Amino acid sequence: MAVPTPVPHFDQHPGDNLDVTVATGSTAVNNHSSGSVIVTGLTTAQGTTFSQTISNNLVTSDSIIGVEVYSGTNTTVGLSVNEVTPGAGTFTVNVKNGHASNPLNGSVVIMFNIVT
C-alpha cells in the first residue's frame, strides 16, 4: 500500500516550506513562498517592537504576505505582528512585545506565506 503524499497548501510546491534560524539583528534569507524564520536571543523590552528583515526573491513591493508570530523558547506572552512591509526582494516584519512588565526571553518563530 502506497503512503499518501501530503497536499500542499497556499499554492505551495513540495519543498517550499523552509525553516531558517537567525540571530537577533541578522537578515534572514528564505526564498520560498512560505516558511518560517526563527529569531534567537531576543530580549525586547515590554511594550516595544523589534523588526525582522527577511530577504526573499519572490517578494515585490506589491506583494501581500500573511504573517503569524509564535513563541519558540520565549515564555513572555503578548506577541503580536504590528506591521508587514514588502519591498523589492525583501520584507520587514515588526513584532510587538505587548506584555506589561516582562521583556522577551528567548526565540520567536515568524511564519509567513506570500499570497501574491
C-alpha positions, 0 to 999 in steps of 0.5 A: 500500500502506497503512503499518501503524499501530503497536499500542499497548501497556499499554492505551495510546491513540495519543498517550499516550506523552509525553516531558517534560524537567525540571530537577533539583528541578522537578515534572514534569507528564505526564498520560498513562498512560505516558511518560517524564520526563527529569531534567537536571543531576543530580549525586547523590552515590554511594550516595544517592537523589534523588526525582522528583515527577511530577504526573499526573491519572490517578494515585490513591493506589491506583494501581500504576505500573511504573517503569524508570530509564535513563541519558540523558547520565549515564555513572555506572552503578548506577541503580536505582528504590528506591521508587514512591509514588502519591498523589492526582494525583501520584507520587514516584519515588526513584532510587538512585545505587548506584555506589561512588565516582562521583556522577551526571553528567548526565540520567536518563530515568524511564519509567513506565506506570500499570497501574491 
